[in-house]
């Protein structure tokens, strides 16, 4: 029974037909087309495919695409491409800036150790010592404090500094135990001020140091303010000497009470702030 139905359907599908085109008036036969239902369906499908392809090409490669609802016009597309280029350039700049800030953060916050036996400022070396140091045939030499170097007086480099916060020093500078600053407890004013004019290169929060601010000054000087409560400056902002940059507080895990941890650096070397500022 099933085979009979299948055979009858196939016979219906392949039954031949003739399409005749007559001339109007005298019924002269102009064209005869022989086809079955299967061929007719294939012709219809081919026509739809061709029409779809032609319409798609017209929409993609001609101005007709701007007539499609929701498709952006030429000006909008130009703005999209321009914004994409700006975003890409901004991403590159942000990556470079983030790398620089991470380097500063590693030096200041992570307190990256320096090999004190071999580290010496280049400005303190003579030309002969530099040549010997760069000579691959000679081993690196350890420079002691008694070596014949041109020692630069730091008082000639560090200018007059503004007091970051008036108060009592509760924890002194101790380079041996890697306490590269002083802890100040305020006596009156709770505001924190910039010791020199400069640029804010860090104004952020870390778990260890809480809200911290780092200022870059001229001549390779950095000033660091940790455990602040409420910084009032942002990264990239220029500040004047004596301008308020934060309020002291007790933020971060590395603190035992409200105070300001203040550090002063010169060309990557920590300085004792009490030698340059009267608190």
N, C-alpha and C positions, 0 to 999 in steps of 0.2 A: 504494500500500500504506500509506504514511504517512498520507494523507488519510483512508483507511478506518479506521485505528486512532484517529485524532483524532476522527472523527465518532462512532465507537462509544463513546469515553470521554465525550464531551460528552453523548451520549444516555443513558449510565449515570448521569452526574451530574445530569441534569435530568429523569430519569424520575420521574413523580409517584407519591406515596404518600399513604396516608390513615391518620391516627391516630385510632382510635375509642375513646372512653371509655364503658364500660358500667356500669350500676348492678349492684351485687352481688346476686345472687339471681334477678332476673327478666330480666337482660340487656337492660334498657332503655337505649337509646342516649342518653347525656347530652351528648356533645360529639364533633364530627368536625373534625379538623384536616387540611387538605390541604397538603402540602409535599413538596419533593424533597430529595435529599441535599445539594445546595448550600444550600438554606434551613436545613436542620438544622445544618450546620456553622456558618453565620452566627449562628444562635441560640445555639449553644454558645459561640462566641467572644464574643458580646455579654454572655452571662451571666458569663464569666470577667472581662471588663472591668469590669462593674458591681460584682462581688464585690471585685475588687482596689481599685476606687475607694473603696468603702465602708470596707474594712479600713484603707486608707491614711488616710482622714479620721479614723477612730476613733483610730488610733495617734498622729496628729499633734496633734489637738485635744482629746484626752481623757487622763485619767491612765493609760490602758492603755499609753502609751509607756514608762512606768517599769517595765513588766513585760518589755520587750524586753531580752534579754541584751546587756550591754555599754553600754546607754544609761544615762547618769548620772542619779542621783536629784535631787530638787529642791534639797537642801542642797548637793550637789556643784556644781550649776549656779550657785547663788548665790555660792559661793566662787570659781568660774571668773570670773564677771562682776566680783566685787569685786577679784580679783587683776588683771584686765585694766585696771580703772580705776586701781589703784595703779601698775601698770607704765607707763601713759600719763602719770600725774602725775610719776613718777620720771624718765621720759624728758625731760619739759619741764624739770625741775629740773637734770638733768645737762647739758642743752643750754645752759642759762643759766650754769651753773658752768663749763662748758668755754669758753664765750665770755669769761667773766671771766678765767679762767686764761690763755687765749691772749693777752688784752690785757696781762696782767702779764708773760707770757713775751716778748712782742714788745718791751716796754719794757726789760726787764732783760737777756734773752739776746740779742736781735737788736740792742739798742742803737739804738733809733729816734732819728734826729737831731732836734734841736729848733732852730728858728730863733732863735738867740741874740740877733739884732738886735731882735726884736720881743717875745720872751718875757720876761715879768716877773711875779712873783707878785702876785696881786690884792691881797693884804694890804699890799703895799708902795706901792700907789697911793692918792692922795687922792681924795675924792669928785669933785672937779672934773676930775681926770685921767680917772676912769672915765666921766664924762658925755661928755667930749670924745672918748674912745676909741669910745664907742657911738654917737656922732653920725654918721649916714651922710653928712652934708654936708661933713664934714671928713676929710682923708686920715689914714691911720694914721701915727702919729709914732713915731720910733725913740727909745727911752729909753736913755740912756747912764748909765754909773755915776755921773756927776756930776749927774744930774737930782735934783731936790728930791723925794726919796721917803723914806718912813719905813722905814728899814732895820731889820730885826729881827735881833738877835744870836742866831745859831744855838746858842750855848752856853746860852742861856736856855731852849731847847726840847729839845735832846738831853740826856737824863739821864745819870747815871753808867753807863758801859757795862762789861760783863764782857769780859775778854780772850778772843776766840774761840779763840786758840791761841798759846801762848808760842813765840817763835821769832825768826828774823832776817828782816827785810824785804829781799827780793832784787829786788823791782821796785816802784818807787814809784807813787803816784797821779799820773796825767798826763791831765788833762781835754782838753788840746789834741790829743793823739794818741788820744783816746777809750779810754784805759785807766782806767776808772772805779772802780778799786779798787787794792788792794795785794796782792802775792804774798808769802806767808810760808813760810819753810822752818823746820820745827820744830827746837828744840834738845834737847828731851827727850820730853815727852808728845806722843802722836800723836792724842789725842782732840780733837774740835772741839766748842766749847760755844756755846750761845745767848747773845748779848750782852745781850738783854733778854727779859722774858717776852712771849710772843706766840703766834700761831697759824701753823702750817705751811700755806702756800698753794701750795707747790710742793716736791715731792720726787720727782724724775724723772731720767731719763737722756737726754742728747742727744749726738749725735756730736761736736759741737764742744766742749762743756763737761763731758762725762762725767756722773757723778752730781752733781747740784746740789740745794741746799736753799734755799728762800726763806722767810723769816719775816716776817709782818706784825705790827708793834708799834703801840703807841698813838701818837697825835700825828702820824700820817702817816709813820712811820719804817719803812723796809724794810732788812733785812740779808740779804745774799746770800753763799752759800758754794759755790764751784765746785771741780771736779776732786776731789771726795771719792771715797773708796774704798768705803765701806760706810755709807750713811745708816741711822740707827736710828730715824727718825721717819717718819710717814706724813702725807699731806695731810689737813688738817682737825684735826690733833692739836694740843692746847695744850701749850706747853713753858714751863718756868720759867727764870728768869735763871740762867745757869751750868749748865744741864742739858746733858748730852752729846747731840748730835744726829747725829754722824757721826765717821768716822775719816778722816784726811787720806790722800790718795793721788796717783795720776797718771793719772786717767781722762780720756778725751776727746782730741780731736786738737789742740786749742789749748793744749797744754802741752809744755814741754821738759824736764820732770823733776818728781819728787814735790814738791808744794807745795799750799798753800791759797790760792786767789784769793778775797779777801774784799772785799765792797762794802757801802757804807752810803749809803742814800738818804733824803732828807727831802722829802716832797711832790713827788716826781718829779725832784728835783735831786740829783746825786751829791755826796757829801761825802768829804773826805779823812779816812780813818779815823785817821790818825796825829795829827790835831788833837784827837781825843776819847778815844783809847786809848793807854796806854803799853805797848808790846810788849817 
